[in-house]
Amino acid sequence: MRHRAPGTTSSRPWRRPQPSPLTLRTVARHHAPPLGPGETVSSDGCWKFQDATIAPLPPDGVEVWVGAVASPAIDCSARIGDGWLASPGLVPTDAAAASADYLEPSAVAVAVAVRRDIYVGENEQEALDTTARIRERGYRGRHPDATVVGGPETVAKAFRDLAQSSYTDIIVRNMMPTQKHAVASIRRLAEVRAMVSDA
């Protein structure tokens, strides 16, 4: 189902996102011609604005990642964005198929990213015990294989498998709502990162 974006009157709102990456890059000095300090840019296209500028200017420009799930939207993100953000609900086999779908028309991408809801435990048993209650309740309505729970070695293997499926970036969200578990999981991610540094 499509919904009209607030403040728009277009009968074809799906056309509006396509010029957005170009607009963002132009304002953020990532697209020619670059903006210098104090310079402005205007647009009379889909998005209308006058004398826009950004400060401070990002030194390395702006990468535009486009989130998409359906194949036509994934194809669109390959054409208009610098990278693609996959659905966090994808199980590994579907994640592999989706990344292949994205890369087929794109060939080269700055980023192929996916979010994973995780808990990095001291070891396998501690991770399973700590997350048992939220997993039994059906965590966020997701298939268990779309989450990553385990000790550092298990989490590192899951991340390596995603790298084998051409994912360049993994965005993580803590599964545990309790502060002590969330902080401990984040700390253990340092071990995981060291294990996958060559992936």
Buried (B, 14 or more C-beta within 10 A) or exposed (E): EEEEEEEEEEEEBEEBBBBBBBBBBBBBBBBEEEBEEEEEBEBEEBBEEEEBEBEEBEEEBBBBBBBBEEEEBBBBBBEBBBBBBBBBBBEBEBBBEBBEBBBEEBEEBBBBBBBBBBBBBEEBEBBBEBBEEBBEEEBEEBEEEBBBBBBBEBBBBBBBBBBEBBBBBBEBEBBBEEEEBBEBBEEBBEBBEEBBEEE
